[in-house]
């Protein structure tokens, strides 16, 4: 099993929080930033690092949202997602397409039901970010 970590990053804009999505390089789908846990790195550190690498967003991991399991190219993956408070953002170092959007818009953009389930959980966990 391939173990990864990902970030559901949020920021406050006006009255409604926003969440960041990035385009998958493989499929072009909108996804949450995620990636492999490197040696000596905790899962929450991975989530924050992947967020910065893929979306150009620096952040602070707040809590675990949940995990997702899927099969891709014959391999089983398990990704643990963290709710991350955005501290700053700049252009994606990986030159990915990045989109900040309200939660209702994110629900329409996310391709997978499991991602929408995690988004719903994250929305309930949001403190005053």
Secondary structure, DSSP 8 states (H G I E B T S, - for coil): -EEEEEEEEEEEETTEEEEEEEE-TTT--EE--EEE--TT--HHHHHHHHHHHHH-EEEEEEEEEEEEEEEETTEEEEEEEEEEEEEEE-S-TT---EEEEEHHHHHHHB--HHHHHHHHHHHHH----
